Amino acid sequence: MDFDADAALIIRDPALFTQKVISHFPAQHPEWEPLHGPVTYYNPYRDYTKMTVPEMGKHFGYAYQREVRIAFRSKTPLRGPLAPVFLKIGPITDFAELLPA
């Protein structure tokens, strides 16, 4: 319901999925470094010191999601807006299952 979606993608093999994303993205964008792991949930009015890695932080109101995230950080200052990136990481059936509503 949080995403107004009509399907869910269930990652059955998170280690394989993570390995595929982290190995394919830098091949196209070597100037970016990968970050991955559980999200740190914080109260922006009290816990702002917990958010040492902004890419991995999220408002504590979403803590029920128990999110694990893969993100990438540029090694150099950004110049201009970011564009979407599409990765080809092989058949989704190797690591995930699509569940329609």
C-alpha positions in Angstrom: 0.0 0.0 0.0 2.9 2.4 0.6 3.8 2.3 -3.1 0.3 2.1 -4.7 1.5 -1.1 -6.4 -0.4 -3.9 -8.0 2.4 -6.5 -7.7 5.4 -7.4 -5.5 8.8 -8.6 -6.4 10.0 -11.2 -3.8 13.8 -11.5 -3.7 14.3 -15.2 -2.9 18.1 -15.0 -3.0 19.2 -11.6 -1.7 22.9 -12.5 -1.8 22.8 -13.3 -5.5 20.7 -10.3 -6.3 23.0 -8.0 -4.4 26.1 -9.6 -6.1 24.6 -9.1 -9.6 23.6 -5.5 -9.0 26.9 -4.5 -7.3 29.0 -6.2 -10.0 27.1 -4.8 -13.0 26.7 -1.2 -12.0 30.4 -0.4 -11.5 31.1 -2.0 -14.9 29.1 0.8 -16.5 29.9 3.5 -13.9 33.4 2.9 -12.3 33.3 6.3 -10.7 30.7 5.2 -8.2 31.1 3.0 -5.1 28.5 0.6 -3.8 26.8 0.7 -0.4 24.5 -2.0 0.8 23.0 -3.3 4.0 20.1 -2.6 6.3 18.6 0.9 6.4 19.2 3.0 9.6 15.9 4.4 10.8 16.2 7.7 12.7 14.1 10.4 14.3 15.1 13.6 12.4 14.3 15.7 15.5 16.4 13.6 17.9 18.7 11.1 16.2 20.2 13.1 13.4 23.7 12.0 14.5 22.7 8.4 13.6 22.5 9.2 9.9 26.3 9.1 9.1 25.6 7.5 5.7 22.6 9.5 4.2 22.1 7.0 1.4 21.3 4.3 4.0 19.1 6.4 6.3 15.3 6.8 6.4 12.7 8.4 8.6 11.8 6.2 11.6 8.1 6.3 10.6 9.0 3.6 8.0 10.9 1.3 10.3 8.2 -1.3 9.9 9.4 -1.9 6.4 12.8 -3.4 7.6 14.4 -2.2 4.3 17.7 -3.4 3.0 19.1 -1.1 0.4 21.7 -1.1 -2.4 22.9 2.4 -3.2 25.8 3.9 -5.0 27.8 7.0 -4.1 29.8 9.1 -6.6 33.6 9.2 -5.9 33.6 12.7 -7.6 31.3 15.7 -7.3 28.2 15.5 -9.4 27.9 17.8 -12.4 24.3 18.1 -13.5 21.2 16.0 -12.9 21.3 12.3 -12.5 19.7 10.1 -15.2 18.0 6.7 -14.7 20.2 3.7 -15.0 19.0 0.4 -16.4 21.0 -2.7 -15.6 20.9 -6.1 -17.3 21.6 -8.6 -14.5 20.3 -11.8 -16.1 17.1 -13.7 -15.7 15.0 -12.5 -12.7 14.0 -16.1 -12.1 17.5 -16.8 -10.9 16.9 -14.9 -7.7 13.3 -13.5 -7.5 9.6 -14.1 -8.1 7.0 -11.6 -9.3 3.7 -11.8 -7.4 0.8 -10.1 -9.1 -2.1 -8.6 -7.0 
